[in-house]
Amino acid sequence: MFFRKISVHSLASAPEFDPYKVLGVSRHASQAEIKKVYKRLAREWHPDKNKSPGAEDMFIKITKSYEILSNEERRANYDRFGQMDENQNLARAPQGFRHYHDSFYFDESFFHFPRTSRDFTDSKHLFHYNQYISEVLPDSFKRPYLIKITSEWCFTCIHIEPVWKDTVQELEPLGVGIGVVDIGYERQLANHLGAHRTPSILGLINGKVTFFHYAVVREHLRQFVESLLPQKLVEKVTDNSYLEFLNSWHEENKPRVLMFDVASNIPLLYKLTAFAYKDYVRFGYVDMGLTETSKVVQRFNINTYAPTMLLFKENTDKPADVIQAKGIKKQIIDEFVSNNRFLLVPRLVNQKLFDELCPVKQFHRRRKYCVLLVTGEVEQFVSVNEAFFDFASSNTKEVLRFAYVYQRQQQPLCDTLLKKEDTTPPQVILLERRSATGRVLYRTVTGGWNGSDNDKHRLLEQLELLQRDPSYLTHDAMLPELNNEFASMFLIQWINTAYDYLAQFYFDLLYSNWREMMPVLSLIFSALFILFGTVIIQAFSDAGEDKPAKQKATGSPKTSWFSCYSRPPKKNFVEVTELTDITYTSNLVRLKPGHINVVLILTDASKQVLLRKFAKEVYSFSGSQTLHYSFLNVDKHSQWMDSLMESAPDARPSDRLDKEEEEEDSTSNKSDYTGHVLALNGHKKYFCLFRPVFTGEEAECSRWSDEDAATAGPSKASRSRSSSRQKATTLEIHHKLDRLGLWMERLMEGTLPRHYIPAWPGLDTITPQK
């Protein structure tokens, strides 16, 4: 290791040392001019690029000069007294040593090598590889991270600790993520970040790592974090531009926030907030110290003695929310923006917005109903849209969310919702999402929507009816994924991102060694190799080679999209196991506590049809780790269902119904259990029962299952059951499971009746019937 001895005393207090002369700027130069000159000189005199004998000394003088002039307090002290606050302390060490290593410059005692100890600040921010991948990396798309690479035996790391602590105390309350990586314990993470030396400081934003290459002072670190943020996060607003800024909410489909403060530069806190909510809100900044902003300040009656934030939605004349306080904190700003991140009636422009506005129902008490207006963009729909907005503005119920969609922009979605009613826009649709895969229950408001008082009154009545009776939504559909209406803007964003990467690549060429550049170069050459390799392979591939593969594929046995064997679940597959003498004990009798086996009852004739329908209905629930799926063939085990029903008398609706069933089955010795579904809890010895139902004109009167038995009387039960028996021969078999999805939802909620039995009947004592 190379050490060079430099007299710090002479550097700090020698008469010829003048930071203005070293940088070549006047005493009236602005901070922007000083910063620009410093960057140019630092690149010119950096010891890695300039091999002249005096380059190292000159670079140290340039860095020290910038440290003085970039800080207003130090600059003022130098202008008044010709010295800095630190000079007296530096003068006490006439024989100091300057250690040059890894682009950092520190005063270090030659004979003192203490082992660094882990303080509370570093321990609180330590990163691990798994934590970085699962938490920090996704979070970097909402806030930047400042990460320090260190180790327990890093002697030079000791000297940056005071600066690091001050920087953490300043930036962390503003919302900057702080991290520490111990290269001795987290070598995998350090290699992943491309950090091979200590000490190193890097920034992380949008999943991109950027290294810090300047002298470690607090002002440099703050400027480094600010440089990581995109340039146009916050728009500067004046008297001439504030109306245009507020009225552009419709194009971007976002609320607008105006921030008022007395500062020429936009505060870092505002920039960090704008970055965190860039997908939801557009931010503007008004400098109240300028004469060009006096009209907008008077227009909204702003108190110039305290920072103020105004949030506007559809009404640009009056803010929807206001906060004003001296020393405003990040937590207050986050709560203010988060509670107002959507317009009163936003337009559905992509799937992400739809998922947040109309979340999937999780529990019965957390229902969210979406009131959706299907409309158009032309002038004839303006009055209709304004009437819908006026109606939504008066809503005070959290359970209702209002939104609208343009039919031309979201044609697949509108076709799915309007095809059953065969209607045209404008229409208002009430819907509730039931699964993340796109399943919804919905109903079109009768009478259409023209924005009249009668339409508003009718919509209000139907909304009240929906909140009293959730079964008011009668239609079921699978919605397609929404089109991204802002996809055309991705090309511009991609170009800006590519520019940032090229600029960072050029900067790394100046300040990084080849070891740090290897991952980037490897990625570039790998991409080029894959690109040209693919082109060459496609150019010389023989189309005739695909024919044997096709013939082989046609000769392979045909498989269905559901699985009846024990194998790991795959996409679009539901694992359904047959209950036999071998699998009966493990899949039911000895089932783990808390696990439930959902069993479909079928016959040889109905096996294929019912299994397909069963797999389709339970597919959205297949992600649960506690649910298992099986089927029982009553042609092989005809007596098992009879034994189970005899063990649980309460499973039958009523005694009167039993008698009528016995009379109806007098011509047949065997009960028909085809299409029944059982939810079996092997550990607690109970089951829930789903009886087959039918759809069509007789759907309502023929519907019968456990949930109906709990509310209907014996007379109604027998009539419904008798009607179902009469229609069973005329309806298709797969209609028997049409209501299974709703039954499964009640099973997950735990609201189904439970029928307890003393013991499970055994399959091994039953003789299969052929």
C-alpha positions, 0 to 999 in steps of 0.5 A, spaced: 500 500 500 502 506 497 502 512 502 504 519 500 506 524 506 503 531 505 503 537 509 496 539 511 498 545 515 501 548 509 495 546 504 490 549 509 493 555 511 499 557 506 498 564 503 498 561 496 492 557 497 486 560 494 480 556 493 478 561 488 484 561 484 485 554 484 478 553 481 479 559 477 472 562 479 471 569 481 468 571 488 461 572 486 461 566 482 454 562 483 454 555 486 452 552 479 458 555 476 463 552 481 460 545 481 460 546 473 468 548 474 469 543 479 467 537 475 471 539 469 477 540 473 476 533 477 476 529 470 482 533 468 486 532 474 484 525 476 490 521 478 487 515 474 487 519 468 492 524 469 499 521 470 503 527 471 507 528 477 503 534 480 496 531 478 495 528 485 496 534 489 492 538 484 486 534 485 487 534 492 487 542 492 481 542 487 477 537 492 479 541 498 477 548 494 470 545 492 469 543 499 470 550 502 466 554 496 460 549 495 458 550 503 455 557 504 457 557 511 465 555 510 465 560 504 463 566 508 468 564 513 473 564 508 471 570 505 471 574 512 477 571 515 481 567 510 480 561 513 475 555 515 472 552 521 476 546 520 483 549 519 485 550 526 483 542 528 488 541 521 493 545 524 494 541 530 497 535 526 503 538 522 505 531 521 498 528 518 498 523 512 494 523 506 491 516 504 489 516 497 485 509 496 479 508 492 477 515 490 477 517 497 481 522 501 482 521 509 487 523 514 490 517 517 495 516 523 500 511 521 501 507 527 494 507 529 490 501 526 484 500 530 479 494 529 472 498 527 466 496 531 459 495 529 455 501 531 447 502 532 446 506 526 450 501 521 447 495 525 440 497 523 441 498 516 445 492 514 442 488 508 442 481 506 442 478 499 435 475 500 432 481 503 435 486 498 432 481 492 425 481 495 424 488 499 429 493 497 430 492 490 422 493 488 422 498 493 427 502 489 422 504 484 418 508 490 424 511 493 432 512 492 437 508 496 444 510 499 448 504 500 455 503 504 460 498 502 464 496 508 468 491 512 470 490 519 477 491 518 477 497 513 481 502 516 479 508 511 472 506 513 473 509 520 474 516 517 467 517 513 463 514 519 462 522 522 460 524 515 456 518 514 452 518 520 450 526 519 448 524 512 443 518 514 440 523 520 439 528 514 436 524 508 433 518 512 427 522 515 426 525 508 425 518 505 431 516 502 433 508 504 439 507 507 443 501 507 450 498 509 453 491 506 458 488 510 463 485 504 466 480 509 459 477 511 455 478 504 460 477 499 454 474 494 450 481 495 457 485 494 458 481 487 451 482 485 452 490 486 459 490 483 462 493 489 469 490 490 473 495 494 471 498 501 469 503 502 464 504 497 458 508 496 453 507 491 446 509 489 440 505 487 434 507 484 429 503 479 433 497 480 439 501 477 446 501 481 450 508 481 457 508 484 459 515 488 466 517 485 467 524 489 470 526 496 465 524 502 462 530 504 455 531 506 453 536 501 456 531 495 452 525 498 446 529 498 447 532 491 449 525 489 442 522 491 438 528 488 442 527 481 439 519 482 432 522 481 429 523 474 429 530 472 422 532 470 419 530 477 416 536 479 414 542 474 416 549 476 409 553 475 408 560 474 403 565 473 403 564 466 403 556 466 399 554 472 392 554 469 395 549 463 398 545 469 391 544 473 387 543 466 391 537 464 389 532 469 384 529 464 390 527 459 394 524 464 388 522 468 392 524 475 390 529 480 395 535 481 399 537 487 401 545 487 407 546 492 408 553 495 415 555 498 420 560 498 426 557 495 429 558 489 431 550 488 426 545 489 427 542 496 429 534 496 423 532 500 418 535 495 422 531 489 422 524 493 415 525 494 414 526 487 418 520 485 414 516 490 407 517 487 409 519 480 404 513 478 398 517 481 399 524 482 403 530 478 407 535 482 408 542 481 412 547 485 411 555 486 417 559 488 413 564 492 419 569 492 419 570 485 415 576 482 412 571 476 408 567 481 405 573 485 398 572 481 397 564 483 399 566 490 394 571 491 389 567 487 389 561 492 390 566 498 397 562 500 400 564 507 407 566 504 410 564 511 409 557 511 410 551 506 403 550 503 400 544 499 394 544 494 391 538 491 386 539 485 382 533 482 377 534 477 375 541 479 381 546 478 377 552 481 377 549 488 383 545 491 380 538 494 385 538 500 390 543 503 395 542 508 400 548 511 405 547 516 412 550 518 417 544 518 412 540 514 414 532 515 414 527 510 409 522 514 404 528 513 405 529 506 405 521 505 398 521 508 396 527 504 398 524 497 396 517 499 389 519 501 388 523 494 391 519 489 385 518 485 380 522 482 373 522 484 371 519 477 378 516 474 378 513 467 380 506 467 386 506 463 390 500 465 389 493 469 393 496 475 389 502 476 383 497 475 386 492 480 387 498 485 380 502 484 376 495 484 380 490 489 378 483 489 373 481 494 377 478 500 371 477 506 364 479 506 365 485 510 370 488 505 366 488 499 367 493 494 362 495 488 365 498 482 360 503 479 362 503 471 360 508 466 361 505 459 361 512 455 365 515 449 370 520 447 366 525 442 362 531 444 355 528 444 357 524 451 360 530 454 353 532 458 352 524 460 359 524 463 358 531 467 352 528 470 355 521 472 361 526 475 355 530 479 352 524 481 359 521 484 361 527 487 355 526 492 357 519 494 359 518 501 360 511 502 366 507 502 364 501 499 362 504 492 367 506 487 366 510 481 370 510 474 368 510 467 371 507 461 372 509 453 369 504 449 373 505 443 380 504 448 377 498 452 373 495 446 374 487 449 372 489 456 366 493 454 364 487 449 364 482 455 360 487 459 355 489 454 354 483 450 348 479 454 344 485 455 345 487 447 346 495 449 350 500 447 353 506 450 352 510 455 351 505 460 352 504 467 354 497 470 355 495 477 360 490 478 364 486 484 370 482 482 371 475 485 378 473 483 384 476 480 383 472 474 378 476 472 371 473 474 366 478 476 359 479 478 355 484 474 349 487 472 347 493 468 343 499 470 336 498 467 333 504 463 340 506 461 344 512 462 342 519 459 344 523 465 337 525 467 334 526 474 330 520 473 336 516 471 340 518 477 334 516 482 334 510 479 341 509 479 341 511 487 335 506 488 339 500 485 345 501 489 341 501 495 338 495 493 345 492 491 348 494 498 342 490 502 342 484 497 349 482 494 345 477 490 342 483 486 348 482 481 345 476 476 351 476 471 357 472 471 363 473 466 371 473 465 373 480 464 379 480 459 385 484 461 385 492 460 389 495 455 394 500 457 392 507 454 399 510 455 403 504 452 405 509 446 409 513 451 413 507 453 417 509 447 419 516 449 420 513 456 425 507 453 429 513 450 430 517 456 432 510 460 437 508 454 440 515 455 441 515 462 444 508 461 449 511 456 451 517 460 452 512 466 456 508 462 461 514 460 461 516 467 463 509 469 469 509 463 472 515 467 472 513 474 471 506 474 476 500 473 475 495 468 473 490 474 467 494 475 466 495 468 466 487 466 458 486 468 456 491 464 460 489 458 458 482 459 451 484 458 452 488 452 456 482 448 451 477 451 445 481 448 449 482 441 451 474 441 444 472 442 441 477 437 446 475 432 445 468 433 438 468 433 438 471 426 443 466 423 439 460 426 433 462 423 436 464 416 439 457 416 434 453 419 430 448 415 423 448 415 422 441 413 425 439 420 419 441 423 415 435 420 417 429 424 416 433 430 409 435 428 408 427 426 410 425 433 406 430 436 400 428 433 401 420 435 402 422 442 396 420 447 391 426 448 391 429 455 386 433 458 387 440 461 386 437 468 390 432 472 388 426 475 394 423 478 399 425 483 404 430 480 406 438 482 401 443 480 402 446 473 399 452 470 392 451 467 392 445 471 388 442 477 390 436 481 384 431 482 385 425 485 380 419 485 378 416 492 380 409 491 381 403 497 389 405 496 388 413 497 382 413 501 386 413 508 391 418 506 386 423 503 381 423 508 382 419 514 389 421 516 388 428 512 392 434 516 389 438 521 386 444 518 386 441 511 380 440 507 378 435 501 373 437 496 370 431 493 366 430 487 361 425 486 360 422 479 359 416 475 362 413 469 358 416 464 358 423 467 366 423 469 369 427 463 363 432 463 363 433 470 371 433 471 372 439 466 366 443 469 369 441 476 376 443 474 373 450 471 369 452 477 375 450 483 381 453 479 381 460 482 381 456 489 387 452 487 392 456 490 390 455 497 395 450 500 389 447 505 385 445 499 385 438 496 381 436 490 378 428 489 373 425 486 369 418 488 366 414 482 359 411 485 359 406 480 365 403 484 363 405 491 355 405 491 354 404 498 359 409 501 354 415 500 348 412 503 353 410 509 355 417 510 348 420 509 345 415 514 351 417 519 349 425 519 341 425 519 342 433 519 344 433 512 337 431 509 333 437 509 327 435 512 323 428 514 318 430 509 323 431 504 326 424 505 319 421 505 317 424 498 324 422 496 323 415 498 316 415 494 320 418 488 325 413 488 321 407 489 322 405 482 329 405 483 333 402 489 339 407 488 339 414 490 342 419 484 348 423 487 351 425 481 354 432 481 354 432 489 360 435 492 363 434 499 368 438 503 371 433 508 375 435 514 378 428 516 381 431 522 374 434 525 370 429 522 365 433 519 363 435 512 359 440 508 354 438 502 353 441 495 347 439 492 347 439 484 343 445 481 340 447 474 340 453 470 336 456 465 328 458 466 327 454 472 334 456 475 331 460 481 326 455 483 331 449 482 337 452 486 338 447 492 344 446 497 346 447 504 346 454 504 338 454 502 336 449 507 338 453 512 333 458 510 328 455 506 322 451 510 320 444 509 314 445 504 319 450 499 324 445 500 320 439 497 317 443 491 324 445 489 327 438 490 321 435 486 322 440 480 329 439 480 328 431 479 323 433 473 328 437 469 334 433 470 333 429 464 332 435 460 338 439 462 345 438 460 350 434 466 355 440 466 349 445 469 349 441 475 355 445 478 354 452 475 353 454 482 359 451 485 364 457 485 359 461 490 359 455 494 366 455 494 367 462 496 362 460 502 366 454 504 373 459 504 369 464 509 367 458 513 359 460 513 357 453 510 353 448 515 357 443 518 355 436 518 358 432 524 359 424 524 362 419 529 366 416 524 368 415 516 365 409 513 370 405 510 371 404 502 375 397 503 369 394 506 364 396 500 364 391 494 365 395 487 359 394 483 360 393 475 
